[in-house]
Amino acid sequence: MGVPRTAPVPIAAPGRPAKPTLVAPRNLVRRRLGSPRGRAALIHAVAHIEFNAINLALDALYRFRDLPDAYYRDWLQVAAEEARHFLMLEARLGELGYQYGDFPAHDGLWAMAVDTAADVLLRMALVPRVLEARGLDVTPGMIRRLQAAGDDQTANILSIILHEEIGHVAIGTRWFREICTQRGLDSEASFKRLLSSHMPGATHGPLNTDARLQAGFTAIELESLAPEQQ
């Protein structure tokens, strides 16, 4: 007789340290890269995203049951790489005289985890393929700004993260399409429908088209995200 498995329970908030203080996005510290504090604020914001990404990957492992073994291997790999990203950024903060928790942060990523907890298809569509994929668009600009400010060390860390995040979004793409196939759904039409019904206007150009194509997006999906760019 097999061991009975309990159903996944709702998680309103994951385990996290007492700091950073969570605030509305409009109350975040401005990130002026001409000063060490401004660069630290930017690094802290990215570190907070990576910290949440660890929890998101682990929640994808815990919450969604009876999927192929490869699904769980993929998201365990993502969790491990997100943890390494966080540690690189945390170490860089320390070199600048700061630590994780010294700046306020917001809770948008985990809020989306709660909103998509009922359906793995919705989770794969909106978390890796919308929220996390946005990092593919904005990170190259951050790298250029850091290089212009003379902070090649942080720019190099973000370059590593950008390369690996393409793979993470590709994993989300893989499982989104796999689940669409299992349910007899057209993946491009389903992505457009879910985006329109749950996150209209969530993504604006310019898109990092090359990175998104590497991560498995199609031209039709890119049109759904930022039609003005096509």
Rosetta blueprint (number, residue, H / E / L):
1 M L
2 G L
3 V L
4 P L
5 R L
6 T L
7 A L
8 P L
9 V L
10 P L
11 I L
12 A L
13 A L
14 P L
15 G L
16 R L
17 P L
18 A L
19 K L
20 P L
21 T L
22 L E
23 V L
24 A L
25 P H
26 R H
27 N H
28 L L
29 V L
30 R L
31 R L
32 R L
33 L L
34 G L
35 S L
36 P H
37 R H
38 G H
39 R H
40 A H
41 A H
42 L H
43 I H
44 H H
45 A H
46 V H
47 A H
48 H H
49 I H
50 E H
51 F H
52 N H
53 A H
54 I H
55 N H
56 L H
57 A H
58 L H
59 D H
60 A H
61 L H
62 Y H
63 R H
64 F L
65 R L
66 D L
67 L L
68 P L
69 D H
70 A H
71 Y H
72 Y H
73 R H
74 D H
75 W H
76 L H
77 Q H
78 V H
79 A H
80 A H
81 E H
82 E H
83 A H
84 R H
85 H H
86 F H
87 L H
88 M H
89 L H
90 E H
91 A H
92 R H
93 L H
94 G H
95 E H
96 L L
97 G L
98 Y L
99 Q L
100 Y L
101 G L
102 D L
103 F L
104 P L
105 A E
106 H L
107 D L
108 G H
109 L H
110 W H
111 A H
112 M H
113 A H
114 V H
115 D H
116 T L
117 A L
118 A L
119 D L
120 V H
121 L H
122 L H
123 R H
124 M H
125 A H
126 L H
127 V H
128 P H
129 R H
130 V H
131 L H
132 E H
133 A H
134 R H
135 G H
136 L H
137 D H
138 V H
139 T H
140 P H
141 G H
142 M H
143 I H
144 R H
145 R H
146 L H
147 Q H
148 A H
149 A L
150 G L
151 D L
152 D H
153 Q H
154 T H
155 A H
156 N H
157 I H
158 L H
159 S H
160 I H
161 I H
162 L H
163 H H
164 E H
165 E H
166 I H
167 G H
168 H H
169 V H
170 A H
171 I H
172 G H
173 T H
174 R H
175 W H
176 F H
177 R H
178 E H
179 I H
180 C H
181 T H
182 Q H
183 R H
184 G L
185 L L
186 D L
187 S H
188 E H
189 A H
190 S H
191 F H
192 K H
193 R H
194 L H
195 L H
196 S H
197 S H
198 H H
199 M L
200 P L
201 G L
202 A L
203 T L
204 H L
205 G L
206 P L
207 L L
208 N L
209 T H
210 D H
211 A H
212 R H
213 L H
214 Q H
215 A L
216 G L
217 F L
218 T L
219 A H
220 I H
221 E H
222 L H
223 E H
224 S H
225 L H
226 A L
227 P H
228 E H
229 Q H
230 Q L
